[in-house]
């Protein structure tokens, strides 16, 4: 009830409040739809950027490291079928390049390898 009464009083004063605002204020307003679209676009752009960064990191790891990691983690039965499939792709670089999604999985495999004490060189510097 209090909220409704407050909103009613504020709505009645909207024209008075609007008159107090500088002219530069009005063109700068965005609709809720425009704001939602901007947020959606920013999220999509960030997702693409994250995928590219994941690929960059994966490509920075030499293929012999992927081959060694595959052998070590497979011997310990620590790779899921999906992980095993994508690590086999990484082990064939540059003939095959992992996709962005595959690269995200491979970054998880790298972490799994580090947790198991496998020797994995640090990220390559550009």
Contact map, one row per residue, 1 for C-alpha under 8 A:
111110000000000000000000000000000000000000000000000000000000000000000000000000000000000000000000000000000000000000000000000000
111111000000000000000000000000000000000000000000000000000000000000000000000000000000000000000000000000000000000000000000000000
111111100000000000000000000000000000000000000000000000000000000000000000000000000000000000000000000000000000000000000000000000
111111110000000000000000000000000000000000000000000000000000000000000000000000000000000000000000000000000000000000000000000000
111111111000000000000000000000000000000000000000000000000000000000000000000000000000000000000000000000000000000000000000000000
011111111100000000000000000000000000000000000000000000000000000000000000000000000000000000000000000000000000000000000000000000
001111111110000000000000000000000000000000000000000000000000000000000000000000000000000000000000000000000000000000000000000000
000111111111000000000000000000000000000000000000000000000000000000000000000000000000000000000000000000000000000000000000000000
000011111111100000000000000000000000000000000000000000000000000000000000000000000000000000000000000000000000000000000000000000
000001111111110000000000000000000000000000000000000000000000000000000000000000000000000000000000000000000000000000000000000000
000000111111110000000000000000000000000000000000000000000000000000000000000000000000000000000000000000000000000000000000000000
000000011111111000000000000000000000000000000000000000000000000000000000000000000000000000000000000000000000000000000000000000
000000001111111110000000000000000000000000000000000000000000000000000000000000000000000000000000000000000000000000000000000000
000000000111111111000000000000000000000000000000000000000000000000000000000000000000000000000000000000000000000000000000000000
000000000001111111100000000000000000000000000000000000000000000000000000000000000000000000000000000000000000000000000000000000
000000000000111111110000000000000000000000000000000000000000000000000000000000000000000000000000000000000000000000000000000000
000000000000111111111000000000000000000000000000000000000000000000000000000000000000000000000000000000000000000000000000000000
000000000000011111111000000000000000000000000000000000000000000000000000000000000000000000000000000000000000000000000000000000
000000000000001111111100000000000000000000000000000000000000000000000000000000000000000000000000000000000000000000000000000000
000000000000000111111100000000000000000000000000000000000000000000000000000000000000000000000000000000000000000000000000000000
000000000000000011111110100000000000000000000000000000000000000000000000000000000000000000000000000000000000000000000000000000
000000000000000000111111110000000000000000000000000000000000000000000000000000000000000000000000000000000000000000000000000000
000000000000000000001111111000000000000000000000000000000000000000000000000000000000000000000000000000000000000000000000000000
000000000000000000000111111100000000000000000000000000000000000000000000000000000000000000000000000000000000000000000000000000
000000000000000000001111111110000000000000000000000000000000000000000000000000000000000000000000000000000000000000000000000000
000000000000000000000111111110000000000000000000000000000000000000000000000000000000000000000000000000000000000000000000000000
000000000000000000000011111110000000000000000000000000000000000000000000000000000000000000000000000000000000000000000000000000
000000000000000000000001111111000000000000000000000000000000000000000000000000000000000000000000000000000000000000000000000000
000000000000000000000000111111100000000000000000000000000000000000000000000000000000000000000000000000000000000000000000000000
000000000000000000000000000111110110000000000000000000000000000000000000000000000000000000000000000000000000000000000000000000
000000000000000000000000000011111110000000000000000000000000000000000000000000000000000000000000000000000000000000000000000000
000000000000000000000000000001111111000000000000000000000000000000000000000000000000000000000000000000000000000000000000000000
000000000000000000000000000000111111100000000000000000000000000000000000000000000000000000000000000000000000000000000000000000
000000000000000000000000000001111111110000000000000000000000000000000000000000000000000000000000000000000000000000000000000000
000000000000000000000000000001111111111000000000000000000000000000000000000000000000000000000000000000000000000000000000000000
000000000000000000000000000000011111111100000000000000000000000000000000000000000000000000000000000000000000000000000000000000
000000000000000000000000000000001111111110000000000000000000000000000000000000000000000000000000000000000000000000000000000000
000000000000000000000000000000000111111111000000000000000000000000000000000000000000000000000000000000000000000000000000000000
000000000000000000000000000000000011111111100000000000000000000000000000000000000000000000000000000000000000000000000000000000
000000000000000000000000000000000001111111110000000000000000000000000000000000000000000000000000000000000000000000000000000000
000000000000000000000000000000000000111111111000000000000000000000000000000000000000000000000000000000000000000000000000000000
000000000000000000000000000000000000011111111100000000000000000000000000000000000000000000000000000000000000000000000000000000
000000000000000000000000000000000000001111111110000000000000000000000000000000000000000000000000000000000000000000000000000000
000000000000000000000000000000000000000111111111000000000000000000000000000000000000000000000000000000000000000000000000000000
000000000000000000000000000000000000000011111111100000000000000000000000000000000000000000000000000000000000000000000000000000
000000000000000000000000000000000000000001111111110000000000000000000000000000000000000000000000000000000000000000000000000000
000000000000000000000000000000000000000000111111111000000000000000000000000000000000000000000000000000000000000000000000000000
000000000000000000000000000000000000000000011111111100000000000000000000000000000000000000000000000000000000000000000000000000
000000000000000000000000000000000000000000001111111110000000000000000000000000000000000000000000000000000000000000000000000000
000000000000000000000000000000000000000000000111111111000000000000000000000000000000000000000000000000000000000000000000000000
000000000000000000000000000000000000000000000011111111100000000000000000000000000000000000000000000110110000000000000000000000
000000000000000000000000000000000000000000000001111111110000000000000000000000000000000000000000000100000000000000000000000000
000000000000000000000000000000000000000000000000111111111000000000000000000000000000000000000000000000000000000000000000000000
000000000000000000000000000000000000000000000000011111111100000000000000000000000000000000000000000100110010000000000000000000
000000000000000000000000000000000000000000000000001111111110000000000000000000000000000000000000011100110000000000000000000000
000000000000000000000000000000000000000000000000000111111111000000000000000000000000000000000000000000000000000000000000000000
000000000000000000000000000000000000000000000000000011111111100000000000000000000000000000000000000000000010000000000000001100
000000000000000000000000000000000000000000000000000001111111100000000000000000000000000001000000000000100110000000000000000000
000000000000000000000000000000000000000000000000000000111111110000000000000000000000000000001000100000000000000000000000000000
000000000000000000000000000000000000000000000000000000011111110000000000000000000000000000000000000000000000000000000000001100
000000000000000000000000000000000000000000000000000000001111111011000000000000000000000000000000000000000000000000000000101100
000000000000000000000000000000000000000000000000000000000011111111000000000000000000000000000000000000000000000000000000000000
000000000000000000000000000000000000000000000000000000000000111111100000000000000000000001111000000000000000000000000000000000
000000000000000000000000000000000000000000000000000000000000011111110000000000000000000000100000000000000000000000000000000000
000000000000000000000000000000000000000000000000000000000000111111111000000000000000000000100000000000000000000000000001000000
000000000000000000000000000000000000000000000000000000000000111111111100000000000000001101100000000000000000000000000000000000
000000000000000000000000000000000000000000000000000000000000001111111110000000000000001100100000000000000000000000000000000000
000000000000000000000000000000000000000000000000000000000000000111111111000000000000000000000000000000000000000000000000000000
000000000000000000000000000000000000000000000000000000000000000011111111100000000000000000000000000000000000000010000100000000
000000000000000000000000000000000000000000000000000000000000000001111111110000000001001100000000000000000000000000000000000000
000000000000000000000000000000000000000000000000000000000000000000111111111000000000000000000000000000000000000000000000000000
000000000000000000000000000000000000000000000000000000000000000000011111111100000000000000000000000000000000000000000100000000
000000000000000000000000000000000000000000000000000000000000000000001111111111100000000000000000000000000000000010000000000000
000000000000000000000000000000000000000000000000000000000000000000000111111111100001000000000000000000000000000000000000000000
000000000000000000000000000000000000000000000000000000000000000000000011111111000000000000000000000000000000000000000000000000
000000000000000000000000000000000000000000000000000000000000000000000001111111000000000000000000000000000000000000000000000000
000000000000000000000000000000000000000000000000000000000000000000000000111111100000000000000000000000000000000000000000000000
000000000000000000000000000000000000000000000000000000000000000000000000111111110000000000000000000000000000000000000000000000
000000000000000000000000000000000000000000000000000000000000000000000000110011111111000000000000000000000000100000000000000000
000000000000000000000000000000000000000000000000000000000000000000000000000001111111000000000000000000000000000000000000000000
000000000000000000000000000000000000000000000000000000000000000000000000000000111111100000000000000000000000000000000000000000
000000000000000000000000000000000000000000000000000000000000000000000000000000111111110000000000000000000000000000000000000000
000000000000000000000000000000000000000000000000000000000000000000000000000000111111111000000000000000001100100000000000000000
000000000000000000000000000000000000000000000000000000000000000000000100010000111111111100000000000000000000000000000000000000
000000000000000000000000000000000000000000000000000000000000000000000000000000001111111110000000000000000000000000000000000000
000000000000000000000000000000000000000000000000000000000000000000000000000000000111111111000000010001001100000000000000000000
000000000000000000000000000000000000000000000000000000000000000001100100000000000011111111100000000000000100000000000000000000
000000000000000000000000000000000000000000000000000000000000000001100100000000000001111111110000000000000000000000000000000000
000000000000000000000000000000000000000000000000000000000000000000000000000000000000111111111001110000000000000000000000000000
000000000000000000000000000000000000000000000000000000000100001001000000000000000000011111111001110000000000000000000000000000
000000000000000000000000000000000000000000000000000000000000001111100000000000000000001111111000000000000000000000000000000000
000000000000000000000000000000000000000000000000000000000000001000000000000000000000000111111111100000000000000000000000000000
000000000000000000000000000000000000000000000000000000000010001000000000000000000000000011111111100000000000000000000000000000
000000000000000000000000000000000000000000000000000000000000000000000000000000000000000000011111100000000000000000000000000000
000000000000000000000000000000000000000000000000000000000000000000000000000000000000000000011111100000000000000000000000000000
000000000000000000000000000000000000000000000000000000000000000000000000000000000000000011011111110000000000000000000000000000
000000000000000000000000000000000000000000000000000000000010000000000000000000000000000011011111111000000000000000000000000000
000000000000000000000000000000000000000000000000000000100000000000000000000000000000010011000001111111100000000000000000000000
000000000000000000000000000000000000000000000000000000100000000000000000000000000000000000000000111111100000000000000000000000
000000000000000000000000000000000000000000000000001101100000000000000000000000000000000000000000011111110000000000000000000000
000000000000000000000000000000000000000000000000001000000000000000000000000000000000000000000000011111111000000000000000000000
000000000000000000000000000000000000000000000000000000000000000000000000000000000000010000000000011111111100000000000000000000
000000000000000000000000000000000000000000000000001001100100000000000000000000000000000000000000011111111110000000000000000000
000000000000000000000000000000000000000000000000001001100000000000000000000000000000000000000000000111111111000000000000000000
000000000000000000000000000000000000000000000000000000000000000000000000000000000010010000000000000011111111100000000000000000
000000000000000000000000000000000000000000000000000000000100000000000000000000000010011000000000000001111111110000000000000000
000000000000000000000000000000000000000000000000000001001100000000000000000000000000000000000000000000111111111000000000000000
000000000000000000000000000000000000000000000000000000000000000000000000000000000000000000000000000000011111111100000000000000
000000000000000000000000000000000000000000000000000000000000000000000000000000100010000000000000000000001111111110000000000000
000000000000000000000000000000000000000000000000000000000000000000000000000000000000000000000000000000000111111111000001000000
000000000000000000000000000000000000000000000000000000000000000000000000000000000000000000000000000000000011111111100000000000
000000000000000000000000000000000000000000000000000000000000000000000000000000000000000000000000000000000001111111110000000000
000000000000000000000000000000000000000000000000000000000000000000001000100000000000000000000000000000000000111111111111000000
000000000000000000000000000000000000000000000000000000000000000000000000000000000000000000000000000000000000011111111111000000
000000000000000000000000000000000000000000000000000000000000000000000000000000000000000000000000000000000000001111111100000000
000000000000000000000000000000000000000000000000000000000000000000000000000000000000000000000000000000000000000111111100000000
000000000000000000000000000000000000000000000000000000000000000000000000000000000000000000000000000000000000000011111110000000
000000000000000000000000000000000000000000000000000000000000000000001001000000000000000000000000000000000000000011111111000000
000000000000000000000000000000000000000000000000000000000000000000000000000000000000000000000000000000000000000011001111100000
000000000000000000000000000000000000000000000000000000000000000010000000000000000000000000000000000000000000010011000111110000
000000000000000000000000000000000000000000000000000000000000100000000000000000000000000000000000000000000000000000000011111000
000000000000000000000000000000000000000000000000000000000000000000000000000000000000000000000000000000000000000000000001111100
000000000000000000000000000000000000000000000000000000001001100000000000000000000000000000000000000000000000000000000000111110
000000000000000000000000000000000000000000000000000000001001100000000000000000000000000000000000000000000000000000000000011111
000000000000000000000000000000000000000000000000000000000000000000000000000000000000000000000000000000000000000000000000001111
000000000000000000000000000000000000000000000000000000000000000000000000000000000000000000000000000000000000000000000000000111
